[in-house]
Amino acid sequence: MMEFYGSAHNHTDRSNFRLRDSTNRLDQLCWYAAKDLGHNFIAITDHETIATAIDCQKVEKEIRKEYPNFKIIRGNEIYLCRDGLNKDNYERGKDRFWHWILLAKDAIGHEQLREISTRAWSHCFKQGKMLRVPTYYSDIQEVIGVNPGHVIMSTACRGSFISTRILDYAKEPNEELYNHIISYLKNMSDICGKENFFLEVQPSFDKEQILINQTYKKISEDIGFPVIITLDAHYLKKEDESIHHAFLTAQEGDRETSSFYASTYMMGREEIHSYMDNSIGKETVSQWMNNTKLIYDLCEDYDLTKPLHIPYLPKTIDTISEEEFLSFKDLI
């Protein structure tokens, strides 16, 4: 039986405004997921921007004419940093801008995403040539933690704090580090609620990603957090990799993309299996794909648009008196 599947971590060209990142167009990406790949949903998680929120709603409406159960989930990939990080106290080599995924389950959840994004941009500073937009741990505690149940969290890609710690553990296993990883995950899940927390793995032949995937399997078995497979799609199809590489390096100079972005494209179920079965096991891969239904079921339909109120002019502009015009202008 075909697995239920949707990718909860994907990028569009809206991720490009600070640094070149993705060649995906929103409508093309979502239609490809629904029509060509038969996915059940897709989540849009651009890098610290929720600019596609209304566009997602419009594209979803069009797709549902043919695929009525398809969902576009709106989210954000934030940069989770220590409290108070700014230009003056930033320490090169020590401070990192760790990736983390947030998905809005409902309208309240999206309001929380907007508040968190606003705070991140209020913290922004220039570091070298890069504009940084950090989200503090206190931000997600104060926004999500005080009213949990509306936002889903997942552990993101190799750019996350926890993935780095997992690689340290995989290379030199020790009980103290493993317990630290478990403690971190439990603390984060306490903010959003355990039922809204997911461990994220990705299909790849890269040795580090395989180590991360295998360690998450152990963690899931030990503490029960469900694992989901995401694609972290930055380009649409495998054959677009060279185009994506050229796009990334066209202005910023030489960037190492072959390893990190080698499998960050939209793929179907069989291709996911081809990347992961040997290292994880076919049944486990199927289960991890089916776990994405938990996210699908948690996310409600909600409308972010508001009614448009247009002022009514009782007379045409050429017949209105100057006094009436000035009076009306004061009202608007």
C-alpha positions in Angstrom: 0.0 0.0 0.0 1.3 3.5 -0.9 2.5 5.4 2.1 0.8 8.7 3.2 3.4 11.4 2.6 4.0 15.1 2.6 7.2 17.0 3.1 7.1 19.4 6.1 10.3 21.4 5.1 10.6 23.1 1.7 11.9 26.4 0.2 10.8 28.8 -2.5 12.4 31.8 -4.1 11.2 33.9 -1.1 14.2 32.5 0.8 16.5 34.4 -1.5 16.3 38.0 -0.3 19.3 37.7 2.1 21.3 35.1 0.3 20.6 33.0 -2.8 19.0 29.8 -1.6 16.2 28.3 -3.8 15.1 28.1 -7.4 11.6 26.9 -6.6 8.5 29.0 -7.5 5.7 28.5 -5.0 3.0 27.5 -7.5 5.3 25.2 -9.5 6.6 23.5 -6.3 3.1 22.9 -4.9 1.5 21.6 -8.1 4.5 19.3 -8.7 4.0 17.8 -5.2 0.3 17.3 -5.6 0.0 16.4 -9.3 3.3 14.7 -10.4 4.3 13.1 -7.1 1.0 12.4 -5.5 2.0 13.9 -2.2 -0.8 14.6 0.4 0.5 17.9 1.5 3.5 20.3 1.4 4.8 22.8 4.0 6.5 26.0 3.0 9.3 27.0 5.4 11.3 29.7 3.8 14.3 31.1 5.7 13.0 33.6 8.3 10.1 34.9 6.2 6.4 34.1 6.1 5.9 36.2 3.0 4.2 33.4 1.0 1.4 33.0 3.6 -1.4 34.6 1.5 0.0 33.2 -1.8 -0.1 29.7 -0.2 -3.8 30.1 0.4 -4.4 31.1 -3.2 -2.4 28.3 -4.7 -4.0 25.8 -2.3 -7.5 26.9 -3.5 -6.5 26.3 -7.1 -5.0 22.9 -6.4 -8.0 21.7 -4.4 -10.2 22.0 -7.5 -8.4 18.9 -8.7 -7.0 17.5 -5.5 -9.6 18.5 -2.8 -7.7 17.0 0.2 -4.3 18.5 -0.6 -3.0 20.9 2.0 -0.3 23.6 1.9 0.9 24.1 5.5 2.4 27.5 6.3 5.6 27.7 8.4 9.0 29.3 8.9 12.6 28.1 9.2 13.9 30.2 12.0 17.5 30.9 13.2 17.4 29.8 16.9 20.1 31.6 18.9 21.1 32.4 22.5 19.1 35.1 24.2 20.4 38.7 23.6 22.6 37.9 20.6 23.4 41.1 18.8 26.1 42.8 16.8 28.0 44.0 19.9 28.2 40.6 21.7 28.4 38.3 18.7 31.4 36.0 19.0 32.8 34.6 15.7 33.4 30.8 15.9 31.2 30.5 18.9 27.8 31.9 18.0 25.9 30.0 15.3 22.5 30.6 13.7 20.9 27.3 14.2 18.0 26.2 11.9 14.6 25.2 13.4 11.2 24.5 11.8 7.9 26.0 13.0 4.6 25.1 11.4 1.3 26.9 12.0 -1.5 24.5 12.9 -4.3 27.1 12.9 -4.8 30.9 12.8 -3.6 31.4 16.3 -0.4 29.4 15.4 0.2 31.7 12.4 -0.3 34.7 14.6 2.4 33.3 16.8 4.7 32.8 13.8 4.1 36.4 12.8 5.0 37.6 16.3 8.2 35.4 16.4 9.2 36.7 13.0 8.6 40.3 14.0 10.8 39.8 17.0 13.6 38.2 14.9 13.6 41.1 12.6 13.7 43.5 15.5 16.9 41.7 16.6 18.5 41.8 13.2 22.1 43.0 12.6 24.8 42.9 9.9 27.5 40.3 10.4 30.1 40.6 7.7 28.1 40.7 4.4 25.2 38.8 5.9 22.1 40.3 7.5 21.3 38.1 10.5 17.8 37.7 12.0 18.1 35.7 15.2 15.2 34.2 17.2 15.9 34.0 20.8 15.0 30.9 22.9 13.1 33.3 25.1 11.0 34.4 22.1 9.6 31.0 21.5 9.0 30.4 25.2 7.2 33.7 25.6 5.1 33.4 22.4 4.5 29.6 21.9 5.2 28.4 25.4 2.5 30.6 27.1 -0.1 29.3 24.7 1.0 25.9 23.3 -0.9 23.7 21.0 -1.0 25.9 17.9 2.5 25.4 16.5 4.4 22.3 15.4 8.1 22.1 15.8 10.6 19.9 14.0 14.4 19.6 14.4 15.3 20.8 10.9 18.3 19.9 8.8 22.0 19.5 9.4 22.1 23.2 10.1 20.4 22.7 13.5 22.1 22.7 16.9 20.9 19.2 17.7 22.2 17.8 14.4 25.6 19.1 15.3 25.5 17.5 18.7 24.2 14.2 17.2 27.3 14.2 14.8 29.5 14.7 17.8 27.9 11.8 19.6 28.0 9.6 16.5 31.7 10.1 16.2 32.5 9.7 19.9 29.5 8.1 21.7 29.3 8.9 25.4 26.4 8.8 27.8 26.7 12.3 29.0 26.4 13.8 25.5 23.5 11.5 24.7 21.6 12.6 27.8 22.3 16.2 26.9 20.7 15.6 23.5 17.7 13.9 25.1 17.3 16.7 27.6 17.4 19.4 24.9 14.7 17.7 22.8 12.5 17.2 25.8 12.9 20.9 26.8 12.0 22.0 23.3 9.0 19.7 23.2 7.7 21.1 26.5 7.4 24.5 24.8 5.0 23.3 22.0 3.6 20.1 23.6 4.9 16.6 23.0 2.2 15.8 20.4 3.4 18.7 18.3 7.1 17.8 18.3 8.9 15.8 15.5 12.4 14.5 14.8 13.3 15.4 11.2 15.4 13.2 8.9 16.2 13.6 5.2 17.0 11.2 2.3 20.7 11.4 1.4 23.8 9.3 0.6 25.9 11.8 2.6 27.6 10.0 5.5 26.8 12.7 8.1 23.1 12.8 7.2 23.0 9.0 7.5 24.5 9.2 10.9 21.9 11.8 11.9 19.1 9.6 10.6 20.3 6.5 12.4 20.8 8.4 15.7 17.2 9.8 15.4 16.0 6.3 15.0 17.6 5.4 18.3 16.3 8.5 20.0 12.8 7.8 18.8 12.9 4.3 20.1 14.2 5.5 23.5 11.8 8.4 24.1 9.0 8.0 21.7 9.1 11.2 19.6 7.9 10.4 16.0 10.4 10.7 13.1 9.3 12.4 9.9 11.1 12.4 6.5 11.4 15.8 4.9 12.9 16.9 1.6 14.2 20.3 2.5 13.6 21.1 -1.2 15.6 23.9 -2.7 15.1 23.0 -6.3 12.4 21.0 -8.1 13.9 18.0 -9.7 17.2 16.0 -9.5 18.2 17.2 -13.0 18.0 20.8 -11.8 21.0 20.4 -9.4 23.5 22.0 -11.7 21.2 24.9 -12.4 20.7 25.4 -8.6 24.5 25.3 -8.1 25.0 27.9 -10.8 22.3 30.1 -9.2 23.9 29.9 -5.8 27.4 30.7 -7.0 26.4 33.4 -9.6 27.0 36.4 -7.2 28.4 35.2 -3.9 31.4 33.4 -5.4 32.4 29.8 -4.9 30.0 28.0 -2.5 30.3 24.3 -1.6 26.9 23.0 -2.6 27.5 19.5 -3.9 27.3 17.7 -0.6 24.7 19.7 1.3 22.3 20.2 -1.6 22.8 16.9 -3.5 19.4 15.5 -2.5 17.4 18.6 -1.6 14.8 18.3 -4.3 11.2 17.1 -4.6 11.1 13.3 -4.9 8.4 10.6 -4.8 8.1 7.7 -2.4 10.1 5.2 -4.4 13.0 7.6 -4.6 12.9 8.3 -0.9 13.2 4.5 -0.3 16.1 4.3 -2.7 18.1 6.8 -0.6 17.2 5.4 2.9 16.2 1.7 2.9 19.8 0.4 3.0 20.8 2.5 6.0 17.5 2.6 7.9 15.3 -0.3 6.7 12.3 -0.3 4.4 9.6 -0.8 7.0 11.1 2.0 9.1 11.2 4.4 6.1 7.6 3.6 5.4 6.6 4.3 9.0 8.5 7.6 9.0 6.7 8.6 5.8 3.3 7.6 7.3 4.2 9.7 10.4 3.7 12.8 8.3 0.0 12.1 8.5 0.2 13.2 12.1 1.2 16.7 10.9 -1.5 16.7 8.2 -4.2 15.8 10.7 -3.0 18.4 13.3 -3.1 21.3 10.8 -6.5 22.9 10.3 -7.8 25.0 7.4 -7.8 28.7 8.2 -8.2 32.0 6.3 -5.7 34.8 6.7 -7.5 37.2 4.4 -9.7 40.0 5.7 -12.8 41.7 4.2 -11.9 44.7 2.0 -13.8 47.8 2.9 -13.8 50.5 0.2 -15.0 54.0 1.1 -18.2 55.0 -0.7 -18.3 58.3 -2.6 -22.0 59.4 -2.8 -21.1 61.8 -5.7 -18.7 61.7 -8.6 -15.5 63.6 -8.1 -16.4 66.2 -10.7 -19.6 67.2 -9.0 -18.5 67.2 -5.4 -17.8 70.6 -3.8 -14.4 71.6 -2.5 -15.9 71.8 1.0 -17.3 68.3 0.7 -14.1 66.9 -0.7 -12.0 68.4 2.2 -14.5 67.0 4.7 -14.3 63.5 3.1 -10.5 63.6 2.9 -10.4 64.2 6.6 -12.4 61.1 7.2 -9.9 58.9 5.3 
